[in-house]
Amino acid sequence: MATSFRLKIDPRERQVARFMGDVERAFQRAFVAAKKERKLTQQQIAVMLGVDRSAINRRLLGRENMTQRSLAEMAWAMGYDVEFKLVPRGSLNAADEHKIAAE
C-alpha cells in the first residue's frame, strides 16, 4: 500500500520561497557569466568586498541571508546593476515576470 503526503504551503511562504530562489538563481547565473567572460573568481569578489571567500560561497549557494547592502555589493563586484520591481499580485505581468526571472 502506497502512502502519499500532501503538503499545504501557506501562500505567503510560497511567495517568499519563490522570491528567494529567484534571487539565488540570478546571482548564480551572474557569477557563472562573470566567471566565463571576465575570469572572475570567488576569491577576487571576496577581496573586492573585504570578506572571506567562504562568505561569497555561502551567498552564491543561498546559505546566507543577504541584506540589501550585501546584494548590491555582490552585484557591483560581479559587474552588474540591480533592478527591483514590485508587480501587483495576480496581474498578468506578475506571472510573466516570475516566469522570466526563473528562466
C-alpha positions, 0 to 999 in steps of 0.5 A, a space after each residue: 500500500 502506497 502512502 502519499 503526503 500532501 503538503 499545504 504551503 501557506 501562500 505567503 511562504 510560497 511567495 517568499 520561497 519563490 522570491 528567494 530562489 529567484 534571487 539565488 538563481 540570478 546571482 548564480 547565473 551572474 557569477 557563472 557569466 562573470 566567471 566565463 567572460 571576465 575570469 572572475 573568481 570567488 576569491 577576487 569578489 571576496 577581496 573586492 568586498 573585504 570578506 572571506 571567500 567562504 562568505 561569497 560561497 555561502 551567498 552564491 549557494 543561498 546559505 546566507 541571508 543577504 541584506 540589501 547592502 550585501 546584494 548590491 555589493 555582490 552585484 557591483 563586484 560581479 559587474 552588474 546593476 540591480 533592478 527591483 520591481 514590485 508587480 501587483 499580485 495576480 496581474 498578468 505581468 506578475 506571472 510573466 515576470 516570475 516566469 522570466 526571472 526563473 528562466 
